[in-house]
Amino acid sequence: MRSVYVIVYVCLYVSLSVCLYVCVHVCECVCRAMEVLDLLLTFQFNSRLESFIAKFKTADLSSSGQQRGTRSLLCPLLAETFDPFDQSK
């Protein structure tokens, strides 16, 4: 009778060990996927910020007259009187 308990105990121990092993690896995979997502979103944010800075710099230089040529369409956005909620054309 005692050998049956030992066999059951060993089977339970092995199955729990395998489950724990699988859970640990699943958690590691999830953590790595989250790291990749973080890198991707950081890259996307940085590229958008870089684009915004370039557009702002172009508009600022154009409005101050330091840049020759055509005036940027974004120049009115820099004026203090600009109303972003104005719907009139």
C-alpha positions in Angstrom: 0.0 0.0 0.0 2.8 2.3 0.8 4.4 1.9 -2.6 1.1 3.1 -4.2 1.4 6.3 -2.2 5.0 6.8 -3.3 4.1 6.3 -6.9 1.2 8.7 -6.7 3.5 11.2 -4.9 6.2 10.9 -7.5 3.6 11.3 -10.3 2.2 14.4 -8.7 5.6 15.8 -8.1 6.7 15.3 -11.7 3.4 16.7 -13.2 3.7 19.8 -10.9 7.3 20.3 -11.9 6.4 20.1 -15.6 3.5 22.6 -15.1 5.8 24.9 -13.2 8.5 24.7 -15.9 5.9 25.5 -18.6 4.4 28.4 -16.6 7.9 29.9 -16.0 8.6 29.8 -19.7 5.3 31.2 -20.7 5.8 34.1 -18.3 9.3 34.7 -19.7 7.8 34.7 -23.3 5.1 37.2 -22.2 7.8 39.4 -20.6 9.9 39.4 -23.7 6.9 40.2 -25.9 6.1 43.1 -23.6 9.7 44.4 -24.0 9.4 44.2 -27.8 6.1 46.1 -27.7 7.7 48.7 -25.4 10.6 49.1 -27.9 8.2 49.4 -30.8 6.0 52.0 -29.1 9.1 54.0 -28.0 10.4 54.0 -31.5 7.0 55.1 -32.9 6.8 57.9 -30.3 10.3 59.0 -31.0 9.8 59.1 -34.8 6.5 61.1 -34.3 8.2 63.5 -31.9 11.1 64.0 -34.4 8.6 64.7 -37.2 6.8 67.3 -35.0 10.0 69.0 -34.0 11.1 69.3 -37.7 7.7 70.7 -38.7 7.7 73.2 -35.8 11.2 74.3 -36.6 10.3 74.8 -40.3 7.2 76.9 -39.3 9.1 78.9 -36.7 11.9 79.8 -39.1 9.4 80.6 -41.8 7.4 82.9 -39.6 10.4 84.7 -38.3 11.6 85.5 -41.8 14.9 83.6 -41.4 13.9 81.1 -44.0 13.6 82.3 -47.6 11.0 81.0 -50.0 7.5 79.9 -49.4 5.8 80.5 -46.1 4.9 77.3 -44.2 1.2 76.4 -43.8 1.8 75.9 -40.1 2.8 79.5 -39.4 -0.7 80.6 -38.3 -0.6 77.9 -35.6 2.2 79.8 -33.9 0.2 83.1 -33.5 -1.2 83.8 -30.1 -4.5 84.7 -31.7 -4.9 81.2 -33.2 -8.2 79.5 -32.1 -8.0 75.7 -32.6 -11.8 75.4 -32.1 -12.7 78.0 -34.8 -14.7 76.2 -37.5 -15.0 79.1 -39.9 -13.0 79.1 -43.1 
